[in-house]
Amino acid sequence: MLLSSTSKRFDSIGQLLTVTLIFLFVLALTYFATKLTAGLQKGRLAGSNVEILETFKIAPNKYIQVVQIGKKCFCYVVCKDTVTLLGELSMEDTAALNRAGTVSPGSINFKEIFDKLKKQQ
């Protein structure tokens, strides 16, 4: 009687260890598959002439993006279902943007840029 309860306990511990090892294997496999997919996507975008310089969230699912396409910069409003061009920006307007996609404090006055875009239309 004592022997059978001990063997059941070892069977339960063995099952727990087996399930844990399978879980860790699947977790590691998922991690490496994600890394591989990200590397392939990054390589595909590396030679692109399109670069997002800055993104600013104005509401849930609504963003203003400054995008450099070739040597020109454009300002877009990106919503859930639509993308709207606000206008083209001059290089002086985007000179304060650094390559990391952030703006140095006080370097760009959004109101001035927005007023220029409204005058262009």
Buried (B, 14 or more C-beta within 10 A) or exposed (E): EEEEEEEEEEEEEEEEEEEEEEEEEEEEEEEEEEEEEEEEEEEEEEEEEEBEBBEEEEEEEEBBBBBBEEEEBBBBBBEEEEEEEBBEBEEEBBEEBEEEEEBEEEEBEEEEBBEBBEEEE
